Amino acid sequence: MALILENKPIASNVFQMRVAANQQVKAGQFYMLRAWENIPTFSRPISICDQNGEEMTFVYEVKGKGTEIFSTLQAGDEIELMGPRGNGFVLKGQKCVLVGGGVGIAPLLLLAKRLREQGAQITAYLGFRSEEYLKEDFARYCHRIITDVGGKITDVIETESFDCAYICGPEVMMQAAWDKLKHSAEQVVVSVERRMACGVGVCLGCNIKTRQGNKKVCSDGPIFAAEDVFYE
């Protein structure tokens, strides 16, 4: 169990939760979060947004019973954290671009921090449905930030040369970003989102088809080479 330090709305239906947790994590990994005993049946997979000393931050959208329960929690309450899980991003390149859509921008924040620690020059494209959030946090690490509210962030991507592109968000957005960047970035990786039950690769509920065959998002991913996911 982890102590909740803060849980507050940062946009419409979007919350930021800080918890006391001192664990080694990789950008792009996730935890299975649970704040109930029996119902809902399954825990909820939430990506790590940030880590600072003995604190960890999650950003989530309220869109079901589980996340609705999360939104009612207050500082001093406890939440069960199971993880970290998943493979996480591999930090590569000195000139990188991040493309995020909706709450898919959340795991890109810790990635931006880790890339900046390695001296990378970072451009971030962040798309939002109705209002911006986390932009000031990204500004600490990114050299350039381009945002779009209510439109398609992929429409404004400039196809300059990058060592690596990191993409996270709705699948249709990620494919559009891949189409834009596959000829200008040496490597493109995506963070895939799927419904999960166990989170450890046992139930096979989060299988996806890839160029190498079926893969489990929770244990083989959630980070994959874009060319392996969007191969058809």
Secondary structure, DSSP 8 states (H G I E B T S, - for coil): -EEEEEEEEEETTEEEEEEE------TT-EEEEE--SSSSSS-EEEEEEEEETTEEEEEEE--SHHHHHHHH--TT-EEEEEEEES-------SEEEEEEEGGGGHHHHHHHHHHHHTT-EEEEEEEESSS--SHHHHHTT-SEEEEEESS-GGGG-----EEEEEEES-HHHHHHHHHHHTTTEEEEEEE-----SSSSSSS-TTEEEETTEEEETTTT-SEEEHHHHS--
